[in-house]
Amino acid sequence: MTSTAPAPTRLMRSRDDAWLGGVCGGIAKRFGWDATVIRVLFVASILLPGPQLLLYLVLWLIIPREPKPTLSTTYPTAYPPNAV
């Protein structure tokens, strides 16, 4: 279940593994877990009494969004920009 990639240093909402707000995907990425496990645990916790939906909304507001990936303007050597 754990990945070999090191966990990022900050907790951020995921852009590439987001269903609703990216909160579960961001938590999973931060701790190196599978996002599906976090989502299943969250949905299962809704069956228990408590403010789970409010907690999700608060996390959605306070956890920063992962920055957009920057597009590189450099081209691979096999495909120069002027080649036809």
N, C-alpha and C positions, 0 to 999 in steps of 0.2 A: 503494500500500500504506500510506502514512502518512496519518494523519487530520489534519484542520485544528484539532482541539481540542488545547489545550496539555496536555502530560503532567502528571500529578499529581507533587507533589514527593516523595512517599514511595512505596516499593514496598509494595503491599498485595495480598493475595489477593482476587480478584474475587468478588463475590456474584452478579452478573448474567451473567457469562460463565465459569461454572465447570462442568466436567464431572465431575471427581473432587474435587480440593481447591481449585481456583481458582488454582493456582500459575501455570500457563501463561497463563491469562487475565489475571492480575495483571501478569505480566512484559510481556505484549503491551500492556496499557493503559499501563503506565509508560513504555514506549519508543515508543508510538504505532504499533505494528505490528499485523498481523492475527493473532488468536489461533490461527487454523488453521495458520498458518506455524510458529508456535512449537510447536504440538502435533506437527506432522509432523516437525519437526527433532528433537524429543525422542524420538519413536517410532523415527525412523531411527537415532538415537544408541544406542538399546538394542541394535542389531545389532553395535556396536563393543564391545570389551572395556572394562570399567570399572564403577564403582559408580553408574550413572545412577539406578537405582531408589532406592538409599540417599540419593542427593543430592536426589531429589524428596521423599522422606519428611522429610528434614532441613529443606528449604525449607518444606514444609507446616507444620512445627512452629515455625519461627522467624519466618516472614513473618506479620505481623499480618493479621487478617481485616478487610476493608473494613467500616466502620460501617454499621449498618442505616440506610436512609433514614428520616428523621423524617416523620411524618404531620403535615401542616399543619392547624391547626384553623380557619384562615381560609377563608371561602367566597367564590367568585366573586360579583361584584355581580349577575350575571344569575340566580343561584340562591341566594337567601338561605335560611338554615336553617329558617325558620318558614314558608316558602312551601309550599303544598299543591298 
